[in-house]
């Protein structure tokens, strides 16, 4: 089985423009491919996970990844999947986020001469002359076709800014530029990027002739990835300072029964034969599958040592053990206490367990909060400095644990 067939078997490929040629190039390590990442935060999150795993798989098969960070397109903002305009970032913020991305990507991708490279589209987009873009690039695009793209259609009712309308042109120009300057002959992206990707392929053909080789593959990447990247409390980050290895492990340990095998197939590097054998698993066996998923992905992102710690901590919490040394912990200061005490709502807020007092009240009313295995029944519950010096264990819902301790 070639790498292309493996990607198919793992459920990753949704659409392609020229399957026979793409198959031949990918399977023989002839693809120089790019995937773009707009630096909208200072950390990648699990919504980017599928793209990172894909790049790793293809590099292992001899293909060359080009990581494109959108220092230029980040100045505009991708309207895909948005009901409103993205917040505009400063140049300094964008550059900082790009630097953070590379540090995290180095866990997945090998950078260096004749290996993966990272480029920033600010290096060419910021130098473009407006009139030149209109004449040389804009003339290749049909406004009628652009307005039929899903990324624009869903914004038309509430309003689409001219700034965002240019995003497709900028993304298409990226592929055109990378094709010319880096020999990039293939682009990968999520299914919500299909129109933008086709725009890049067509721009190359219109500017360089029909014989120019430029391929596109779109995956179930962004739709699945964005869904996976969000929780009720926000994003699950790859930065351990934002989402601890234990919290990361627990996120994957708690995926739904219907999603666990799909996630194992798409995201882990376990052999397909081993995964196929899991297709018959049901009931309690699915819990074992979730533990496998959580461990494999935590090891991939945070390393084997942290994965072992997270696994041990989870077993201690949900099994017969009592070790909470690897549990997410918040250290409180005396200034956060009032008269040597702190009430349950400000305590949970300080620990990042609730976003508002209203959310905390609802959780308590529904019986969803416990402290040291005692259910909290009133928002008037308080905890003393003496209790906090020894540390207390807060349980939110059935599966979220957090320790608070007075420093």
Wavefront OBJ file of the C-alpha trace (Angstrom):
o trace
v 0.000 0.000 0.000
v 1.374 3.408 -1.000
v 1.016 6.509 1.135
v -1.836 7.772 -1.067
v -3.795 4.559 -0.513
v -3.045 4.797 3.207
v -4.429 8.346 3.335
v -7.553 7.062 1.627
v -7.859 4.134 4.038
v -7.540 6.508 6.985
v -10.431 8.599 5.649
v -8.357 11.695 4.981
v -8.814 12.459 1.295
v -12.069 14.112 0.279
v -11.422 15.572 -3.189
v -8.605 15.779 -5.718
v -8.177 17.476 -9.072
v -6.089 14.839 -10.869
v -6.042 11.593 -8.941
v -3.802 9.412 -11.154
v -1.007 11.979 -11.271
v -1.359 12.958 -7.626
v -1.245 9.289 -6.625
v 1.931 8.724 -8.645
v 3.693 11.813 -7.278
v 2.803 11.217 -3.630
v 3.584 7.500 -3.681
v 6.988 8.135 -5.285
v 8.010 11.015 -3.034
v 7.855 13.591 -5.834
v 5.466 16.033 -4.177
v 6.590 19.365 -2.800
v 3.393 20.348 -1.054
v 2.218 23.160 1.142
v -0.368 23.650 3.840
v -1.156 27.119 5.175
v -1.594 28.161 8.796
v -2.889 31.626 9.606
v -1.286 32.827 12.875
v -4.491 33.876 14.657
v -3.131 32.836 18.082
v 0.223 32.159 19.741
v -0.380 28.415 19.773
v -1.678 25.734 17.456
v -4.688 23.781 18.715
v -6.107 20.347 18.047
v -7.986 21.759 15.070
v -4.581 21.888 13.340
v -3.771 18.339 14.363
v -4.911 16.608 11.208
v -2.789 18.878 9.023
v 0.301 18.312 11.159
v -0.157 14.534 11.131
v -0.695 14.610 7.378
v 2.533 16.537 6.810
v 4.412 14.057 8.993
v 3.011 11.073 7.077
v 3.898 12.568 3.703
v 7.394 13.565 4.812
v 8.010 10.047 6.099
v 7.101 8.835 2.588
v 9.773 11.056 1.012
v 7.706 14.104 0.071
v 8.784 17.651 0.970
v 6.515 19.810 3.146
v 6.353 23.580 2.811
v 4.799 25.100 5.915
v 3.221 28.402 4.980
v 2.481 30.752 7.858
v 0.111 33.505 6.892
v 1.864 36.633 8.072
v 0.339 38.377 5.062
v -3.075 36.716 4.795
v -3.342 37.087 8.575
v -3.526 40.834 7.941
v -6.809 40.179 6.099
v -8.421 37.214 7.846
v -10.010 34.110 6.347
v -13.818 34.511 6.113
v -14.323 30.718 5.863
v -16.618 29.410 8.587
v -17.093 32.893 10.025
v -20.287 34.837 10.638
v -18.369 38.012 11.439
v -15.084 39.674 10.563
v -11.973 38.493 12.387
v -10.246 40.853 14.796
v -7.351 42.576 13.043
v -3.914 41.883 14.548
v -0.781 44.000 14.649
v 2.294 43.054 12.621
v 4.170 42.370 15.885
v 1.471 39.982 17.143
v 1.404 38.104 13.839
v 5.191 37.685 13.823
v 5.200 36.455 17.435
v 2.502 33.901 16.631
v 4.452 32.668 13.593
v 7.521 32.039 15.751
v 5.434 30.098 18.280
v 3.989 27.932 15.503
v 7.397 26.783 14.273
v 8.515 25.665 17.734
v 5.418 23.484 18.065
v 5.619 22.130 14.518
v 9.164 20.882 15.075
v 7.657 18.052 17.154
v 5.923 16.786 14.034
v 8.015 17.848 11.054
v 11.757 17.718 10.397
v 13.020 21.081 9.158
v 16.344 21.642 7.441
v 18.180 21.481 4.090
v 16.322 19.180 1.691
v 13.700 18.626 4.358
v 10.703 20.734 5.388
v 10.874 24.497 5.078
v 8.791 27.251 6.636
v 7.896 30.351 4.641
v 5.871 33.434 5.514
v 3.610 34.902 2.861
v 4.202 38.360 4.300
v 7.552 38.183 2.478
v 5.814 38.494 -0.889
v 2.267 39.695 -0.229
v 3.383 42.804 1.664
v 5.529 43.862 -1.307
v 2.776 43.673 -3.919
v 1.700 46.790 -5.756
v -2.067 47.262 -5.750
v -2.335 48.178 -9.442
v -0.113 45.247 -10.432
v -2.312 42.851 -8.445
v -5.449 44.175 -10.121
v -3.961 43.845 -13.611
v -1.923 40.653 -13.316
v -3.913 38.645 -10.784
v -7.377 40.162 -10.462
v -7.992 39.797 -14.187
v -7.764 35.989 -13.771
v -10.719 35.817 -11.358
v -14.440 35.881 -12.065
v -16.439 37.743 -9.421
v -19.463 35.583 -10.276
v -17.486 32.422 -9.518
v -16.044 33.884 -6.340
v -19.485 34.743 -4.992
v -20.591 31.147 -5.505
v -17.886 29.942 -3.104
v -19.211 28.695 0.237
v -16.766 30.840 2.195
v -18.437 33.956 0.760
v -22.051 32.807 0.383
v -22.548 32.345 4.124
v -21.356 35.886 4.778
v -23.460 37.724 2.207
v -26.510 38.179 4.442
v -24.611 39.855 7.273
v -22.145 41.602 5.042
v -18.784 40.715 3.517
v -16.080 43.377 3.643
v -14.007 44.107 0.550
v -10.968 43.351 2.718
v -12.105 39.748 3.257
v -13.262 39.428 -0.345
v -9.600 39.604 -1.339
v -8.626 36.606 0.797
v -9.227 34.092 -2.001
v -7.026 36.084 -4.357
v -4.228 36.296 -1.782
v -4.379 32.542 -1.016
v -4.406 31.723 -4.716
v -1.398 33.978 -5.249
v 0.437 32.055 -2.512
v 0.311 28.840 -4.551
v 1.333 30.714 -7.704
v 4.328 32.224 -5.880
v 5.358 28.957 -4.193
v 5.086 27.119 -7.515
v 7.447 29.578 -9.181
v 9.973 30.093 -6.384
v 9.979 26.815 -4.437
v 8.899 24.232 -6.989
v 5.751 23.598 -4.951
v 3.563 21.368 -7.120
v 0.789 20.422 -4.712
v -1.409 22.060 -2.102
v -3.403 20.471 0.702
v -6.232 22.006 2.678
v -9.511 21.396 4.379
v -12.792 20.958 2.596
v -13.778 24.535 3.441
v -10.738 25.743 1.457
v -11.647 24.005 -1.807
v -12.664 27.151 -3.715
v -9.542 29.017 -2.633
v -7.354 26.079 -3.607
v -8.926 25.722 -7.029
v -8.333 29.450 -7.481
v -4.604 28.885 -6.986
v -4.496 25.999 -9.444
v -6.370 28.004 -12.081
v -4.153 31.068 -11.556
v -1.041 28.981 -12.293
v -2.583 27.563 -15.444
v -3.784 30.956 -16.701
v -0.486 32.665 -16.005
v 1.936 29.882 -16.928
v 0.006 27.796 -19.431
v -2.108 24.642 -19.389
v 0.923 22.384 -19.096
v 1.932 23.847 -15.731
v 1.683 21.097 -13.132
v -0.232 22.219 -10.065
v -2.318 19.828 -8.020
v -4.815 20.212 -5.220
v -5.984 17.758 -2.617
v -8.608 18.698 -0.099
v -9.167 16.683 3.049
v -11.791 16.298 5.705
v -9.315 18.439 7.598
v -10.782 21.762 8.604
v -14.378 20.663 9.094
v -13.323 17.734 11.285
v -10.380 19.566 12.780
v -12.284 22.686 13.736
v -14.964 20.560 15.346
v -12.337 18.685 17.307
v -10.522 21.871 18.216
v -13.331 23.340 20.284
v -14.765 22.403 23.637
v -17.382 23.993 25.825
v -14.605 25.952 27.523
v -12.718 27.047 24.409
v -9.868 25.610 22.385
v -7.609 22.696 23.272
v -4.108 24.028 22.666
v -0.881 22.230 21.834
v 1.013 24.622 24.123
v 1.332 22.893 27.544
v 1.078 26.288 29.255
v -2.394 26.740 27.781
v -3.623 23.137 27.942
v -1.674 20.878 30.290
v -0.668 17.389 29.104
v -3.198 15.941 31.562
v -6.009 18.123 30.199
v -4.918 17.244 26.667
v -5.004 13.537 27.526
v -8.430 13.896 29.140
v -9.812 15.713 26.098
v -9.058 12.730 23.879
v -10.030 10.239 26.586
v -13.495 11.808 26.586
v -14.278 11.761 22.851
v -17.614 10.212 21.936
v -17.962 6.499 21.275
v -18.913 7.267 17.688
v -15.715 9.289 17.075
v -12.973 7.332 18.821
v -12.089 4.877 16.041
v -12.313 7.597 13.407
v -9.848 9.709 15.431
v -7.499 6.744 15.905
v -7.559 6.077 12.163
v -7.007 9.704 11.140
v -4.633 10.958 13.800
v -2.489 8.162 15.217
v 0.367 6.345 13.523
v -0.780 2.911 14.631
v -0.771 0.320 11.810
v -4.024 0.115 9.888
v -4.220 -3.629 10.543
v -4.250 -2.962 14.290
v -6.911 -0.282 13.890
v -9.052 -2.467 11.623
v -9.144 -5.070 14.401
v -10.645 -2.423 16.699
v -13.622 -1.903 14.381
v -15.374 -4.795 16.131
v -14.859 -3.303 19.585
v -17.898 -2.175 21.530
v -19.019 -1.434 25.061
v -16.164 -1.331 27.572
v -13.676 -2.031 24.792
v -14.331 1.468 23.460
v -12.996 2.875 26.729
v -9.774 1.005 26.037
v -9.736 2.520 22.541
v -10.109 5.997 24.058
v -7.164 5.358 26.355
v -5.082 4.286 23.353
v -6.096 7.415 21.437
v -5.369 9.725 24.369
v -1.984 8.156 25.084
v -0.797 8.081 21.466
v -1.719 11.711 20.780
v -0.359 13.014 24.088
v 2.909 11.208 23.352
v 3.001 12.743 19.890
v 2.495 16.303 21.147
v 4.105 16.304 24.592
v 6.476 13.335 24.557
v 6.395 9.876 26.094
v 7.241 11.001 29.643
v 4.329 13.438 29.819
v 2.017 10.899 28.208
v 2.924 8.367 30.909
v 2.338 10.940 33.646
v -1.065 11.888 32.205
v -2.070 8.257 31.871
v -0.997 7.470 35.433
v -2.835 10.517 36.762
v -6.015 9.522 34.929
v -5.841 5.980 36.273
v -5.305 7.323 39.783
v -8.319 9.618 39.529
v -10.714 7.199 37.896
v -9.331 3.991 39.341
v -8.316 2.932 42.801
v -5.225 5.140 43.091
v -4.908 8.440 44.932
v -1.902 10.109 43.282
v -2.933 13.594 42.117
v 0.581 14.943 41.518
v -0.020 15.316 37.787
v -3.466 16.868 38.113
v -3.875 20.417 36.709
v -3.212 22.735 39.646
v -3.779 26.398 40.425
v -1.676 28.052 43.107
v -3.620 30.741 44.972
v -2.144 33.672 46.861
v -3.318 35.147 50.163
v -4.482 38.255 48.280
v -7.112 36.177 46.503
v -8.706 35.266 49.840
v -11.051 37.503 51.802
v -10.681 37.263 55.578
v -8.741 34.060 55.045
v -11.495 32.446 52.983
v -12.609 32.090 49.375
v -16.081 31.198 48.096
v -16.697 28.466 45.558
v -17.488 30.731 42.590
v -14.358 32.925 42.768
v -12.356 29.771 43.475
v -13.604 28.066 40.326
v -13.042 31.251 38.350
v -9.449 31.467 39.611
v -8.918 27.853 38.518
v -10.302 28.536 35.044
v -13.160 26.081 35.544
v -15.933 28.561 34.787
v -16.178 31.603 32.553
v -18.818 33.378 34.643
v -20.637 33.226 37.973
v -23.801 32.327 36.079
v -22.164 29.226 34.665
v -20.966 28.280 38.157
v -24.429 28.707 39.679
v -25.978 26.470 37.021
v -23.353 23.769 37.572
v -23.918 23.792 41.329
v -27.709 23.745 40.942
v -27.371 20.734 38.633
v -25.140 18.904 41.109
v -22.108 19.155 38.868
v -19.508 20.418 41.372
v -17.732 18.495 44.142
v -14.811 19.397 46.385
v -12.813 16.588 47.978
v -15.582 14.164 46.960
v -18.275 16.223 48.741
v -20.998 17.587 46.457
v -21.381 21.385 46.620
v -25.047 22.312 47.063
v -24.834 26.078 47.573
v -22.885 28.992 46.130
v -22.242 30.093 49.725
v -19.723 27.295 50.251
v -16.346 28.707 51.358
v -12.886 27.264 51.905
v -10.346 28.389 54.450
v -6.662 29.084 54.118
v -5.967 26.037 56.264
v -7.896 23.775 53.859
v -6.198 25.308 50.855
v -2.701 24.914 52.297
v -3.205 21.166 52.142
v -4.763 21.447 48.699
v -8.330 20.677 47.702
v -9.579 18.704 44.701
v -12.398 20.240 42.659
v -14.454 18.047 40.353
v -16.508 19.665 37.595
v -19.010 17.387 35.927
v -17.975 13.761 35.675
v -14.533 14.042 34.147
v -12.834 17.379 34.877
v -10.559 17.512 37.931
v -8.530 20.420 39.235
v -6.445 20.992 42.339
v -6.284 24.341 44.169
v -3.565 25.023 46.712
v -2.560 28.108 48.678
v 0.982 29.153 47.910
l 1 2 3 4 5 6 7 8 9 10 11 12 13 14 15 16 17 18 19 20 21 22 23 24 25 26 27 28 29 30 31 32 33 34 35 36 37 38 39 40 41 42 43 44 45 46 47 48 49 50 51 52 53 54 55 56 57 58 59 60 61 62 63 64 65 66 67 68 69 70 71 72 73 74 75 76 77 78 79 80 81 82 83 84 85 86 87 88 89 90 91 92 93 94 95 96 97 98 99 100 101 102 103 104 105 106 107 108 109 110 111 112 113 114 115 116 117 118 119 120 121 122 123 124 125 126 127 128 129 130 131 132 133 134 135 136 137 138 139 140 141 142 143 144 145 146 147 148 149 150 151 152 153 154 155 156 157 158 159 160 161 162 163 164 165 166 167 168 169 170 171 172 173 174 175 176 177 178 179 180 181 182 183 184 185 186 187 188 189 190 191 192 193 194 195 196 197 198 199 200 201 202 203 204 205 206 207 208 209 210 211 212 213 214 215 216 217 218 219 220 221 222 223 224 225 226 227 228 229 230 231 232 233 234 235 236 237 238 239 240 241 242 243 244 245 246 247 248 249 250 251 252 253 254 255 256 257 258 259 260 261 262 263 264 265 266 267 268 269 270 271 272 273 274 275 276 277 278 279 280 281 282 283 284 285 286 287 288 289 290 291 292 293 294 295 296 297 298 299 300 301 302 303 304 305 306 307 308 309 310 311 312 313 314 315 316 317 318 319 320 321 322 323 324 325 326 327 328 329 330 331 332 333 334 335 336 337 338 339 340 341 342 343 344 345 346 347 348 349 350 351 352 353 354 355 356 357 358 359 360 361 362 363 364 365 366 367 368 369 370 371 372 373 374 375 376 377 378 379 380 381 382 383 384 385 386 387 388 389 390 391 392 393 394 395 396 397 398 399 400 401 402 403 404 405 406 407
